[in-house]
Amino acid sequence: MAYALLTDDEIVHDLGKKLDTLRRTKEVSISELLEKSGTNHNSYDRFINAKSGISLKNFIRLLRGIGA
């Protein structure tokens, strides 16, 4: 996807979708991911549903929680 052509909100939405797809592919439950990453459910939900962005540190924690 050409991020240069997208708005910030569209990029956040795309990254959230990709993260959720990766989580499902690796068969990691949401509760397992949140426990491993130390992220709370509200932050995760807002990110996945493109309601708001998250910090880069939280994004990295989520990726590590998935095992990416």
N, C-alpha and C positions, 0 to 999 in steps of 0.2 A: 504494500500500500504506500502511496506517495504522500507521506506526512506533510510535505511542504505545501500541499494543496488543501490541507484540512485546517479547521480551526482547532484551538487548544481543546475545547470540549469534545470535538470529534475524535481527537487523538486519545484523550482519556477514555472515551467510550470504547474505542478499538482495543486499547491495552487491557481494559477490564474484561472484554469479551475473550481476548486471547488468553489471559490468565485463567479465566474460568474454564475454557476449553482444555487448556493444559492440565488443570486440576482434575477434570473429568477423565481425560486420557490416561493420566497416571493413577486413576482410581483412588484419589485422596478425598476423604469426606471434608466437608466444610469445618466441622468441629475439630477434626484432626489437624487441618491446616491452621486454624486459629490457635489451637494449643501450641503447635510447633513454632508458629511465627510470633506469638505473643500479641497478635492483633485482635482487636475487639470486633464483634459481629457487626456493630453499626458502621464502623469504618469500612469493613469489607463489603457490606451490602451497598453502601453509598458509592463505592468505587465500581463494583461490578455493574450496578444499575446506572452508572454515569450521572449520579446526582452530585458528586463532588470528586475532586482529586484527592490523592493521599500523598504523603511525603515520599521522597525517593527512598528514604530508609525503610519505611513501611513496605514499599513495593519490593525492595530487596529481601526483606524478611519473609514476605509472602512467597517469593520465588524460591527462597531457601526452604521454606516449609513444604513446598511441593517437591523439592528435590531437583530443581532446575539448575 
